[in-house]
Amino acid sequence: MKKNAILFIVALFSINASALTTNTADSFDELKKLEGKWVGTLERTDGSSDSLILEYTITSAGSAILEESNTGGVEMLSIFNAHNEELLVTHYCGLQNKPVLPLKSYKNGVFQFETDAKRSGLDDSKEAFVGSWLIKLMPDNKEMRYEYTVIGPKGTVFKATALLKRIG
């Protein structure tokens, strides 16, 4: 009986590992649909807003997606890649740090990423950084909802949202 239970648990983990591989590959392929240029207005909960321009390029023999962003004149860079069965974003931020955000969920075109502070070498009791990120590509592939939160020593600093339109 014990042996059967162990075999069942091993089989269950094997099935889940297989699903993770497929989901990572599938979600990465879905992200590739972002390729091109996007524009919109980024509105923050602190009352400020800026123009937002994003440009996505598939690079490195299809193994990475480069996001170049310009938010009101502040240029930043993010790299999406599937690594060791995990979809990651490494964000080179205007806040002078580098959060690493593993994919937490993907469902119906909605990607949710959350910063792994330890992996990123960040401490929210001492500095502000991007804590979470959501990307939702609309079914027509012509619009995208883009939002993120910045967290810091006093909790959430602000949340930013934008509806972007594809221009190229």
C-alpha positions as CSV (number, residue, x, y, z in Angstrom):
1,M,0.0,0.0,0.0
2,K,2.8,2.4,1.0
3,K,4.6,1.6,-2.3
4,N,1.5,2.4,-4.4
5,A,1.0,5.7,-2.6
6,I,4.6,6.7,-3.3
7,L,4.3,5.7,-7.0
8,F,1.1,7.8,-7.2
9,I,2.8,10.8,-5.7
10,V,5.8,10.4,-8.0
11,A,3.4,10.1,-11.0
12,L,1.5,13.2,-9.9
13,F,4.7,15.2,-9.7
14,S,5.8,14.0,-13.1
15,I,2.5,15.1,-14.6
16,N,2.7,18.5,-13.0
17,A,6.3,19.0,-14.1
18,S,5.3,18.1,-17.7
19,A,2.4,20.6,-17.5
20,L,4.8,23.3,-16.2
21,T,7.1,22.8,-19.2
22,T,4.2,23.0,-21.6
23,N,2.7,26.1,-19.9
24,T,6.0,27.9,-19.8
25,A,6.6,27.3,-23.5
26,D,3.0,28.1,-24.4
27,S,3.0,31.3,-22.3
28,F,6.3,32.4,-23.8
29,D,5.0,31.8,-27.3
30,E,1.9,34.0,-26.4
31,L,4.2,36.8,-25.1
32,K,5.9,36.8,-28.5
33,K,2.7,38.2,-29.9
34,L,3.7,41.5,-28.3
35,E,6.4,42.0,-30.9
36,G,6.1,45.5,-32.3
37,K,5.6,49.1,-31.0
38,W,2.9,50.2,-28.5
39,V,1.9,53.6,-27.3
40,G,-0.4,54.9,-24.5
41,T,-0.6,57.0,-21.3
42,L,0.6,55.6,-18.0
43,E,-1.5,56.7,-15.1
44,R,-0.3,56.3,-11.5
45,T,-2.3,56.2,-8.3
46,D,-0.2,59.1,-7.0
47,G,-2.0,61.3,-9.6
48,S,0.9,61.6,-12.0
49,S,0.9,60.4,-15.6
50,D,3.3,60.1,-18.5
51,S,3.4,59.0,-22.1
52,L,4.4,55.3,-22.4
53,I,6.1,53.8,-25.5
54,L,7.0,50.1,-25.5
55,E,8.8,48.2,-28.2
56,Y,9.1,44.5,-28.2
57,T,11.7,42.6,-30.2
58,I,12.3,38.8,-30.3
59,T,16.0,38.1,-30.1
60,S,18.6,35.5,-29.3
61,A,17.4,32.9,-31.8
62,G,13.9,33.3,-30.4
63,S,14.9,32.6,-26.8
64,A,14.3,36.1,-25.4
65,I,12.0,39.0,-25.8
66,L,13.4,42.5,-25.3
67,E,11.1,45.2,-24.1
68,E,12.5,48.7,-24.5
69,S,10.3,51.3,-22.7
70,N,10.2,55.0,-22.5
71,T,8.1,56.5,-19.8
72,G,8.0,60.3,-20.0
73,G,11.6,60.3,-21.2
74,V,12.9,57.6,-18.7
75,E,14.3,54.7,-20.7
76,M,14.2,51.2,-19.3
77,L,14.9,47.7,-20.5
78,S,13.3,44.3,-19.7
79,I,14.2,40.9,-20.9
80,F,11.7,38.0,-20.9
81,N,13.0,34.5,-21.2
82,A,12.1,30.9,-20.5
83,H,14.8,29.5,-18.2
84,N,14.9,26.1,-16.5
85,E,11.2,25.5,-16.9
86,E,10.4,29.1,-15.6
87,L,9.3,32.2,-17.5
88,L,11.2,35.2,-16.1
89,V,11.4,38.9,-16.6
90,T,14.5,40.8,-15.6
91,H,13.7,44.5,-15.5
92,Y,16.6,47.1,-15.6
93,C,14.7,49.8,-13.9
94,G,14.9,53.6,-13.7
95,L,15.0,53.2,-9.9
96,Q,18.6,51.9,-10.4
97,N,17.9,48.3,-9.5
98,K,17.1,45.0,-11.3
99,P,14.1,43.1,-10.2
100,V,13.7,39.5,-11.4
101,L,10.0,38.6,-11.7
102,P,9.0,34.9,-12.3
103,L,5.6,34.3,-13.9
104,K,3.1,33.6,-11.2
105,S,0.1,32.9,-13.4
106,Y,-1.0,32.9,-17.0
107,K,-4.6,32.5,-18.0
108,N,-6.8,33.8,-20.8
109,G,-4.0,36.1,-22.2
110,V,-3.2,37.6,-18.7
111,F,0.4,37.3,-17.5
112,Q,1.0,38.0,-13.9
113,F,4.6,38.4,-12.7
114,E,5.8,39.0,-9.1
115,T,9.3,40.1,-8.0
116,D,11.4,37.5,-6.1
117,A,13.1,40.0,-3.8
118,K,15.7,37.6,-2.5
119,R,16.7,36.4,-6.0
120,S,16.9,40.1,-7.1
121,G,19.0,41.2,-4.2
122,L,16.3,43.7,-3.1
123,D,15.0,44.7,0.3
124,D,11.6,46.5,0.4
125,S,12.5,47.8,3.9
126,K,15.3,49.9,2.3
127,E,14.4,50.6,-1.3
128,A,11.6,51.0,-3.8
129,F,11.2,48.5,-6.7
130,V,8.7,47.0,-9.1
131,G,6.8,44.4,-7.0
132,S,4.3,43.0,-9.5
133,W,3.5,43.3,-13.2
134,L,0.5,42.4,-15.3
135,I,0.3,42.2,-19.1
136,K,-3.0,41.5,-20.8
137,L,-2.9,41.2,-24.6
138,M,-6.4,41.8,-25.9
139,P,-7.8,39.1,-28.3
140,D,-7.5,41.3,-31.3
141,N,-3.7,41.7,-30.6
142,K,-4.1,45.5,-31.2
143,E,-4.5,46.6,-27.6
144,M,-2.8,45.7,-24.3
145,R,-3.4,46.4,-20.7
146,Y,-0.2,47.1,-18.8
147,E,0.1,47.6,-15.1
148,Y,2.7,47.4,-12.3
149,T,3.1,48.2,-8.7
150,V,6.1,49.8,-7.1
151,I,6.7,48.8,-3.5
152,G,9.0,50.2,-0.9
153,P,9.8,50.8,2.8
154,K,6.2,52.1,3.5
155,G,4.4,49.5,1.4
156,T,2.9,50.2,-2.0
157,V,4.4,53.4,-3.4
158,F,2.0,53.5,-6.4
159,K,0.3,51.4,-9.0
160,A,0.6,52.3,-12.7
161,T,-1.8,51.3,-15.4
162,A,-2.0,52.0,-19.2
163,L,-4.1,50.9,-22.1
164,L,-1.7,50.7,-25.1
165,K,-2.4,50.5,-28.8
166,R,-0.2,48.7,-31.3
167,I,1.3,51.1,-33.8
168,G,3.8,48.8,-35.6
